[in-house]
Every structure is written in structure tokens, then in C-alpha cells.
């Protein structure tokens, strides 16, 4: 039995050629460096949220099962619901449902099988044209769809799941259970019906939570699919993965109606830290940005980069270190993320060149001799300790911050290369903070972090 398309002609074009043209127009020209098994995308009309969704779908890895987790907007139920349908139709053809796997899921997890809850639900249907367009970009019937995939040896089936009132950890558990041969689409719009400026502020806060994995700070009013988002974040946290931003905007940016808007954002799952992703794929770009910012300042110009990759718009903390012929020439940074990483790096580059109190401002004649090093900092974690001996046992090989009232100092992890003995490292850090090297008190605070290095 086929599930007919209910929203063709409203959420997206009913004409196959028009729909294909719209999906093509949503594709991003930026190179895709990484294919992911899980993405987070919006589910509004493709005219509005299509660019955000497609930017993530271009990163989605094809597997034999494609799970779609979406919030139910019209029917109330507990836990999750799955369909009896064998195919879901769109103007681009039919997508086969993995009914065998659905029966297995119902046996393992608290769930119901019901076509009724899917009948007028847009959150699932809006995803289907993207899946068809990215993985099998042809207009075809259900029979041709299956034959065509068999012919090229690549067959996939969908597992549509509507999420009701349930524990978000169920989503994480299902992802873990079926991870090996599956890809996962998690869908949620962001804030609803705030003003344009309020939406941008709230969605930026939500994005920071998503990107740092602090799911306990998420509230229902921030997104319609909050349970879905929490389930993805729980899986990411349990598997030491990160969510990398693709794109974020709101309906007011499309329609120019700024009064009551809906926020859209998209991310893909990366199997390591965000800093690791940036190091792997954007090292040359960041070194060029830092160098250009310093050169611009030397010539009295403010450097503002265009078309910044979305991952570099995520909040981040960084240090910029300048060396000249092997000797330190300036080092300034931030230990807490207070702005987008790209802006943090530009500010720190100029501060290291012109405002490090240990050195005179950089002269234009020195520019060609500079060697640039960038440090991308992880989140800060407080160190709990009983005494100084306990503290010494916990600081290596991390970057360390100590604070005693208004006195504060930080060493990057790289300092261990110069000060490999723990007591010497800590005593030197105390002196940097303006404390005696043998100073210790119960009120002293210590924090640790790690860093990813990018050097010329």
C-alpha cells in the first residue's frame, strides 16, 4: 500500500520538473569534505527551508536503511509511531519502506504501527524529495525505482518514525542498535513566531547548545522537534561525536516578513571534535585569514572575510601565536568562546601583532618573517582537587588556567614542551599569575582544556 503525497503543491512543487529545479537551486557550491551517517534538518516548505536542508543532505552518506525521525504535529501519542505503508510517494516517484525492520523495531522498543498518524504529517513527507534527489535523482515509478536500484547494486529503504511523548534516549538507542547499515535524518525546525531579531538571538543560543552537546539546557520552546534533537545529541555525546553546522537562517530572510518568523538550521554528525574537523579541512583557510587580517591592519584596513564556512561561525576560543625567526613575537588568545570562531581568530591575530604588552607593535618590515600558529581550544573543565599534590596529578598534558581572586594565568598545552616537570609547570604558572611559586591555598581554582594546533 502506498502513502500518497499530501503536501505536493503547497510545501513543494507538484510538477516533477519544477521540484527537481527547486532542489537543484538549493544545492550548495561549497565542497563536501565529509560524508556523515546522521544529519539534523528543518521540515518547513522547501521554498523556505530548502537551502538549509539540502546543505546537510549533501553530506549524508547512503546506506541500505535511511531512518527519518520527525516530530508529530497533529496526533498525540506516547513513544514512537511507524507506518504499515510499503511505499511513500512523491512527484519524483516512490520510496520503499523497510517493513521487516519496522516489525523488528516494534518488538524491541515501545512503539505502535499506525498509518493514521502519518496521513497528514508534513515533517516526514518534506524529507522524501531530498532523499530521492540526492541518492537517486530520477523521476520514476515505484517499480522502476526498485529495478533501477537493483541494477546499479545500491538499494535503500526508508524507516519513517514519528516521535510522540517519549524519552529522547529511545532515539539514541535506536540509532545505536541500527548504526552499522543505516543513515539517520533527524528533523526539527527551530524557534516559532518570534520577531526576526528575537529568532536570531534564540536560535543562536540553541545552535551553541547543539554544537556543545549541552542537551540539558534545551527547552521545548526552542524547537518543535526537541525530543528528536536531544536524541541525536545524546547519541553524539555517548560516541564522542560533534554536530557541525551547515547553515542557519529564518523565514524572514526569505519572505522579508520580519514579524513572526520560523527558524531553520542544519547540522551533520562528525565522528570527532569540531576542532578536529576544522584542522582537517580548514587549516589553510584559517592561516590565510589570520595572515590577511594582520596584513590589512598593517595597511590601515579592516579585513572582513566573505562567504565564511558555517562551521567557523560556531562560537569558539582560540590563541594566535606569532614567531619571528624561531623567537616568540606575540601571543594573544581567549580561553572562553564569546564570539564566532572566525571573528575570535581575527581579533586575536591583530592583538598578538599589535597589542601584546611584551613586544612593540609589529612593523610592516617584519611581516615576511612571521611564522603563524593557531590554537583551537576545547571547552574548559574545572579541576576538583584536595591539595596541591592531587592537582599536580591531574594537570598533564592539558592546558591549565589557575585563578586566585583577581589573579589569573593560563598556559597552553604546548608549554609542556618547555616545562615538562609538573611542579615546575605549575610554579611557573603561579608566577605568571603574580603569585609566589610556592603559594597554595584552598581558595585557588584550576581549570583544564585541550587544544588543536594549526601551524604554517
N, C-alpha and C positions, 0 to 999 in steps of 0.2 A: 504494500500500500504506500502511495506517495503522499508526502506533505506538500501541498501546493503553496506557492509564494503568495503571501498576503500583502506585502508592502512594496511590490514592484509597481512603479508608477507614483509612489509617494516618497519612500525613503531612498529610492534609487530608480533609474530609468527602467521602463518596462521593455523597451526596444533593446534587443541584444547588442546591436552595433553601437547604440548610444551608451549603453552601460560599459561596454568594452572601452570606448573612447574616454569615458569619465574615469575609469580605473587607470587607464594609461596616463591620463593627465595628473593623477595623484602620485605617480612614481617619482621617487627622489633620484637625482642625478649623482648624489654622493656615493662613493664606492662603498660596497658592503664588505667589510673585513671579516665578519664573523657570522656563522650560521648558528642559531640558537634553537633549543628544543622547547622554549616557552616564551610567550610574549604576552604583554598586557596592552589592550587596545580599547578604544571607545566603541560605542554601538549606536551613535546617532545616525541621522541620514548621511549617506555618503557625500552628498553635496557639501555638508558641513564638516564632518569629522574624517572624511576620506583620506586627506593627506596624512593626518596623524596615524591612522590605522595602517595605511599602505607602507609608511616608513618602517613600521615594525614587521609587517608581513614579508617585506623584502629580506628580513633577517631570519625568517622562520625556516627551520630545517624540515624537509619532507620525511615522514615516516609512515609506516603502514597503518597506524592509528592516529587520528587527529582529534583530541578531546577539545570540546568547547564548553567552558564553564561560564555561565551567564546568570545574572540576577533575574528572578521572576518579577514582573511589574504588575500583573493583573490578577493572579490567583495566589491565595495564601495556602501554604502547606509547610510541613516540617521536613527537615533534612533536604534531600535532593529528589528530582524527578527526571526520568528518562523516557524516551518515546518507544512506541511499538512500530512506528513507521519504518519502512525498508529503504525509502529514498526521500530526500528533501529536494524539491525542485526550485530552480531559479530560471530567469530568462536565458542563462548560459548553459542550461542542461540540468542534470540530476547528480546528486551526491549520495553515494551508498552509505547506509548506516550499518555499523557492526553490531547486529542484533545478538550474535552469540556472546560478544563481550559484555553487552548490556545485561544479559541474563546473569552472567558471572558477577558483575558489579552488584546487582541486587541481592545476590546470595551472600556477598561479603560485607556489604555496607547497608545501613538503614536507608532505604530508598523505595520509591514507588515507580511503576511503569504506567504512564498515562499520556495519551495523545492530547487530551483536553487542555492541559496547561501550556502546550506548545502552539495551540491553534492560532492565537492572536498575539504571539510574543515576538517582538522585533529584535530583541537582543541577540538571539541565535541567528535569525534569518539574515541580518545585516552582515554577518561574518562570511556567509557562504560564497558570495560573488568574489570576495578577496581570495579565498582558498582556491576556487576554480581558476581564477585569473593567474594566480602566481604559480600553481602547480600543474595546471592543465589548461592553458589559455586557448580553448576552442569551444565554439558553440555546438552542442551535440545533445542527443537524446540519452536517456538512461542506459539503453542497451549499447549504444555507440561508446558511451563513457567507459563502461566496464571493458568492452572489447578493446578499445584503444589503449587503456592502461595495461591490460594483459599483453598486448602486442609489444609494448616497449618495456615490459617487465617491471613496471612500477605501479602498483595498485595501492591506493589508500582508501580508508573508510573513516567516517566521522562518528564520534560518540558525543551527541549533544546532551548537555547536562544543565538543567535549570536548578538554581540554588534557592531554597526557601530559608526558613528559620533553622539554622543548623550551626554546629560548632565548626569554625573555619579550619580546624585541624583535620576534618574529614577530607577537604580538598587536598591538603598537603599529603595525607595518607594515600589517597587515590593516585596522586602524581608519583609518589614513591613506589607504589605497587606496580604501576604500568610504565615506568620510566623507560625501560630498555628499548621498546619498539614503538614509542609514541612521541608525538609532539603535542603541545598544550597551548590553547588560546584561552586566555582569561580576559573577560571583557567587563569594563565599567566606565561610565562617564565620570567626570569629576563633579565639582560643585554645581548646584542648580539654582538659577533665578536670582542671583545676586547681580549688582551692577558690575560693569566691566572691570572697574578698578578693584572692587571688593573680591571679585572672582579671581583676578590675577594674584592678589595677595594670598587668598586662602589656598588656591591651587599650588602656588609656590611653596607654601608650608607643607601641603600634602605631599608634593613631589620630594621635598627634602626628607620626609619621614620614609617614603617608599625607598629612596636611594640610600638611606642609612639603616633600613631594616627595623626601625623602632615601632613595630606594629602596635604596641600598647598605647601609642599616642593617637591612633586613628579613631575618628568618631563617625557615626552614620551620616551626619550632615555633610561630610566632606566628599562623599561619592555614593552613587546609587548601588554599586556592586561592592560595598565594603567587605562583605564576607569573602567574596572572591579574591579581592586584593590581599586580605590578611592570610588567606590560604596559600597564595603564591609566596608572600613574604616569609611565612613560616617554613615553607619548603626551602627557600633560598637561605634562610638563617641556619637551618639544620644541615645544609650541604655546603656551607661556606661559599655561596654564590652571591652575585650582586645584580642589581637591576640597573641597566644602562639606559639613559634617556634617549629617545628618538626625537620627540617633538612635543611641544605643548603650546596651546593657544585656546581661545574660546569662540563661541558662535558670533560674538560681537565683532571679532576680527574678520569674519566672512560677510556678515549681513550689514555691518555698520550700525546695527541697533544695539546700543550700549546699555539699555535699561535693565533687562532681565536676560542674562546670558547663561549658557551651559559650558562648562569647562571640558576640554579634551586633552588627553595626554597619552603617550605610548612609550613603552619600555621593552627591552628584551633581556632575558636572563643570561648572565655571563658566569662561567664556571670558576671565577677567581674574583679578586677585588677590583673595584673600579680603577684604582691607581695602576694595577697590573694591566688592565685593558688600555689605559691611556699610554703607558710606557710602550706597550707592544705596537700600537697603531698610530700614535700621535707625537712621538718623541721629536722627530724632525720639525714638525709643525710648531711645537711649543718652543723649541730652541730658536726657531726663526722669529716667533712672536717676541720673545724676550730680547733678542738682538735688535730687532726693528724698533722696539719701544725705547731702548737706550739710545740708538742712533737718532731717532726722532727727537728725543729730549735734548740731545747734544746740538741739534739744529733748530731748537725752539719750536718744535712741532709736537702735538699730541697725537699719538698713534691709536687709532680705533679700528680694530680688525673687522672685516665684513664676513658674512656667511660662516659664523663660528659654529663648529660641530656642537650638537646639543649636549653631548657628554661633558663638554668644557664649560657649559652654562650651569652645571651642577655645582653646588657650593663645595668649596674645598679649601684646604690650608696648605701653604707652600712656603719654601725658602728659595731664594735665588742667591747663589754664591758666585762671586767673580774672582778669578785668579789671573795674575799677570806674570808670565814667565815663571810659573810654579809657586808664586807667592800670593797670599791672600790679598785681594784688593777691595773687597766689600762683601758683606753677607747680611741680609735682612730678610725676615720672614714673619709668618703668622702661624701660631700654633692652634688657633681655633678657626673653623670655617665661618666667615662672616659675610661672604660675598661669592659670586660665581668665580670658579677657579681661574678662568681666563683673565678676569679683572684683578684677582689677587696676585697673579703672576706678573702682570704688567706693573702694578703698583710696587711690588717687591723688587722688580728689576730696576726701576728708577730709584727707589730708595737705597738699594745696595750700591748703585753707581754714584749717587749724589748726596746721600744723607746718612751714611754710616759714620758715626762720630769718631771712629778710629782713623779715618782717612780723609784727605782732601777730596773735594768733588772731582769726579772723573774728567779728564781733559780729552778733547777730541783726538789728540795725537796718540792717546793710549788705546783707542778703540780696537785697532787691528791686532793688538797683542793680548786681548782678553780671551780667557777660556771660561765658558759658562757652564754651571752645574745647577740643575733644578732638583729640589727635593719635594716630593709629594707626600704629605703627612697622612697617616691613618687617623682614626678617631682617638681621642685622648681617654685613657683609662686610669682611674685613681688607684694608687698602690696602697693597700692596707698593710700595716706592719706594726710589730710590737716594740721593736727597738732598732738601733742602727744596724746591728748585725743582721736582723731579719730584712731590713731594707736593702742592704748590700747583696743579699741572696736573690733579690727579685729585680734588680735593675738591668742586668746584662741579658741580651745585647741591644736593648731598646734605647730610643731617645728618652731623655728624662727631663722633667720640669720639677724644680723644688720651689716652694713658696713659704715664707715665714713673715706673716703680717704683710707689710708693703714691699718686702724684698722678694725678688723673684729672678730666676735664671733658667735657661734651657740649653741643653746640649743635644744636637742631632746624633743619631746612631753612629754616624761616620766618625765621631770623635773617639770612639773606642779604638780606632786605628792608631791614634796618637797617645791615648791614655788607657792601655789595656788592663791595668790593675783596678779592681773595683773601688778600693778605698781611695786611690789616687784620683780616679774619675770623680767620685762623689765629693772629695775635699776640694778639688778644683772647681766643681760646680758651685759649692758653697761660697768660695771666694769670688766667683763671678757674680753671685747674688749680693756681695758685700758683707758676707758673714765670715767669721774665723773658720779655718779649715777643720778645727776640732769641735766646732759648735754642733750641738744637738739638743733638741727639746721635744716634748710630747706634742707641741703645737705645730711643728713643722709638717708641711704637706708635700706629698710626692705623687707625680703622675708619670705614666709611661706612654709611649707611642712608637710606631714603626714608620719607616719612610721608604719610598721607592725613588731611585735616583735615575736621572736622565742627564747625561753629560755629552759634551761635544767629542 
